Amino acid sequence: MDKKIIIGIMGPGSSATDNDLEVAFELGKLLAENHYYVLIGGRASGVMEAAMKGAKSAGGTTLGILPSENGEDQSEFVDIPIKTGMGSARNNINVLTADVVIGVGIGPGTASEIALAIKAQKPILLLNQSPESISFFQEFRYKDLVITNKLEELLKHIDAVL
């Protein structure tokens, strides 16, 4: 049986830019078209919602690691909800569950997830990042960190690290 690959997409909620949302939608769609499972924070907000919507538009499967224990904040695009009741502490579950972590845009939660991914030695791809966030994460000199703004290059990078 082939291993099911889970790609985690991390990004800001309400502070996501229009460009973050567009990139997240296209990324979710691309990953689903290539038979990856899409893991996301699961809330009906920002990059989370856009990536899941993109994945579902291509017939993909989505996993939502929710901060609440009752699912009150769950997106309609979550196929498999994991209701943690852990608030932001769920970020560690997001990272440890994913085979590859992709950061789209930046915010405090996204920064924590990328930092946790570095600590867990997960392959990381960063998209749509500010020069400041790129500089910050490059300071760690982490060997499995790839920064790109080209979705078409993503699959090549994912294949290279898996």
Residue, then its C-alpha position, 0 to 999 in steps of 0.5 A: m500500500d502506498k503511503k498517504i502523504i500529508i502536506g500541511i499548509m500554514g498561514p494567517g487567518s483574518s490577517a491574510t492578504d488577498n494575495d495569500l488567499e489566492v496563493a493558498f487556494e491555488l496551492g490547495k488545488l495543486l496538492a489535491e490534483n497530485h493526490y496529497y492530503v491537505l492538512i490545515g488549521g481547519r478554521a473558516s478563516g484566511v489561508m486555512e479556508a482558502a487552501m481547503k476550498g482549493a483542495k476541495s475544488a479538485g476533489g481532495t481530502t482535507l484534515g482540519i486540526l481545530p483549536s476548539e473542542n466543539g468544532e464551532d470554528q470549523s470550515e465547511f471544507v474540512d473532511i476530517p476534523i480533529k477537535t483538540g481543545m488546545g487553542s494555539a498549542r495545536n500548532n505542534i500537532n499540525v507540524l508533527t502530523a505533516d510530512v512537509v510544511i508549507g508556509v503561505g504568508i506570515g503571522p504569529g501563528t504561522a511563525s510559530e508553526i514554521a519554528l516548530a517545523i524547524k525544531a521537528q526537522k520537517p521539510i519546509l517550503l515558504l511562499n508569499q513571504s515578506p523580506e523580513s520573514i525570509s531574513f528571519f527564517q534564513e538566520f536558522r540556516y536550516k538545510d530543509l528550508v526552501i523559499t519560492n513564489k512559484l507554485e509550479e516549482l513546489l511539486k519538484h521540491i516536495d518530491a525531492v524531500l520525500 
